[in-house]
Amino acid sequence: MSNKAVILLSGGLDSLVALGYAREKYGIELALTFDYGQKSAEKEINASKQIAEYYNIKHKVIVLDWLKEITHTALVADTPVPDKNLGTLDSAKQVWVPNRNGLFLNISASFADSYGYNYIIYGANKDEGRTFSDNTEEFRAEISKVFETSTLVHPKVIAPLINFTKNDIVRIAMEHSMPLELVQSCYNSGKKHCGVCESCIHLKQALIANHGEKYINILFEE
């Protein structure tokens, strides 16, 4: 069995660290970034492109216009992204995209089936697994099982950060000198991280916990 992988790369903290952490073990060759009309799409694509170039892997953008049409939450709509009740089911519902990881992983499985990739990597983590069902070990195991019958290659879904918190993930990035300055985790469309959406708050708290103030100065609006 060869050792090749495709990764879901949003340009955010989790996907950056999943790539940097797993690239040698799993032979990551291709990164897929998805444009589904999210407000931060341009920033995510640019960040993902730079991260892929940094790690010298191929990068492809997949456009899913129709997904925006059936998404009615703050990631695509002109409504404020929630900054209260963080880490709750209520806040998760306000930024939910219908079957997003299920869809993205199935598309990745098509690439794996075509190009012989044995693994599909994505950035599920412990914190988000508490509120997002598609970030859990149960989901990862179930969708891997599906690919045993829906593909010829039978790629295994790997979530290298699934037992790590945001604080752990930033620590890993700093210990391995990963390019945190390239991260784009904000839900909004400004030039820098807004600092007030849920994703920004979690990133900033993790950076502070790991004495990463220099990255706060680079990434966040003053």
Buried (B, 14 or more C-beta within 10 A) or exposed (E): EEEBBBBBBBBBBBBBBBBBBBBEEBBBBBBBBBBBBBBBBEBBBBBBBBBBEBBEBEBBBBEBEEBBEEBEBBBBBEEEBBBEEBBBEEBBEBBBBEEBBBBBBBBBBEBBBEEEBBBBBBBBBBBBBBBBBBBBEEBBEEBBEBBEEEBEBBBBBBBBBBEBBBBBBBBBBBEEEBBBEBBBBBBBEEEBBBBBBBBBBBBBBBBEBBEBEEBBEBBBEE
